[in-house]
Amino acid sequence: MLQELYLNGNQLGTITCKNIGLVLKDAPELRILDLSWNMIRDYDIRPICNSLKNNQSLERLDLMMNGLGNQGAILIANMLSNNDTLIELDLSNNRIEKDGADIFASKLEMNRRLKKLWFGNNNIGTFGSLVLLKAIDHIKSQVEYLNIENVLINDDFLDLYTQINQYIRPLEVIHGGIRGKLGRSHSTVSGFTIMDDIDLRYLDTKSLHAMFQRDPFKILARMAKEGGYDFPKALKQWDIEEHGHLTYSIYVTDFPTAVKDAGITLDKTLHFILWNYLKKIAKKGSVSYLQFITPLPKLNIKKPIKKKSKSTNIKK
């Protein structure tokens, strides 16, 4: 019997979603469904949600990077209010706004099973982050992990979080920073973390993928630093091999190999993100790696010599 179905990164759209919906009706033992990195928009998710409403086996649903929008979030929420088996749900990077988060939260508080929720990199603002936390504060909720990476929270969020963590149940929150009087004073609170403060070596895979998508070079630099890898050395070696001297740029095709030579391990998703990013920023087939060099090298730039203008004596 089908227990795990991975269809990530296949540009799935409307027609495929209908077919998946039909398949799910005949998959009573399906535990994991990964539809991340596709092109599922708005109402495309409806047939899948309809099939999952009565599903009694699904434990993990990954819809990261699809562009579901508010309508898609509402359909997922309706499914969630009728589902008693789902434990992990990833809706990060889906163009969901505060109205979508508000309706989603109203359904979330009815769910008694979900434990982990990814909702980061959506334009929900401090309002959206707070309504999600209020839903988690509901007596029925079992959520113990909330990832709202790159989403700001406010002082009200922090106050409510403290109450939940102290009096109801342990709750871990990953967020994008605080907007308000308290600033970063929360750093001593257990389980409450700004995404950029986390050591990448201890970060979950989904969150790492999301951060890498946002700024591949920045995360590569952090991976090298935290892992103790000499990434600049590997880049320079390839540079010299290609050009005979340092130009502080290497060919796009050699960049992933330089990453590997430095000892940095990238999974298939990270490699895919990096390759697309390199093609986007490349100039004449090469990319600069100056931002990985600290301190920056001194470039010998010759100052233009000003030519003295010859004065001419005009006889009166």
PyMOL commands that set and color helices and strands:
alter all, ss='L'
color gray80, all
select helices_A, chain A and resi 14-25+42-52+69-81+98-108+125-136+155-168+185-188+195-197+200-202+205-214+216-227+231-243+252-261+268-281+290-292
alter helices_A, ss='H'
color red, helices_A
select strands_A, chain A and resi 4-6+32-34+60-62+88-90+116-118+145-147+153-154+172-175+178-179+192-194+249-251+286-288
alter strands_A, ss='S'
color yellow, strands_A
deselect
rebuild
show_as cartoon
